[in-house]
Amino acid sequence: MSVEELKKAIEGLPAKDFAQFRAWFDELSATLWDEQIERDAKSGKLDKLTKEALEDVAAGRFRKL
């Protein structure tokens, strides 16, 4: 199935089914994002950002949320 076919199928869903699809898709998207962050953290891609953030905190360059 092509992306265009998927788009048309999704657009044709009744509201209840679309809501169910959207909830599933949101959960899938969040899971994939979490997995990517996990891979990036394990591979060291985030080390520079972590170091910078810790340096900023140590230097007082932050604000509490």
N, C-alpha and C positions, 0 to 999 in steps of 0.2 A: 504494500500500500504506500502510495506517495504522500508527501507532506500535504499537498493540495487536497488529496482525497481525505486525509485525516481532518484537515481544516473544515471541509464541507460536512463531514460526518459530525464533527463537534458542533458546528453551527446549527445543525439540524436536530440536536438533542432537545427534548423537552426540559423545561426549567429544573425539575427535580433531578433528572439524570445529569444535567449539566452541573448542578451543585455537587452531586456525588463525584462526578469526574474531576471537578475543580479541587475538591478536598483531597482526592487521591493524588492528583498531579502536584498540589502544593506539598504534600507529605513526601512524595518522590523527589521533588526538587530540593527540599530541605535535607533529605537523606543524602542525596548526591553531593550537595554542598558540604555537608559535614564530612563525608568521606574524602572529598578533595582537600579540605583543611587538614584533616588527619594525615593524608599523604604528604602534603606540603610541610607540615610540622616535622614528620619523621625524616623527611629528606633534607631538612635544614634550610628550606627556602624561607622560613619565617624567622630564622635566627637573628638576622640583622634588625628586623623590626622589633623583636623582643628586646634585644640589646638597647636599641634606641629608646624604647618605652621605659625600660628600667633606669636608664640614665636620666631621662626626663623626670621620673618620679624622685630619684635621688637628689636631683638639682631643684626640686620644688616646682618644676614646670608642668603642672597639671591642676585640674580643678575637680572637686568632688561632684559627682552627679546627684 
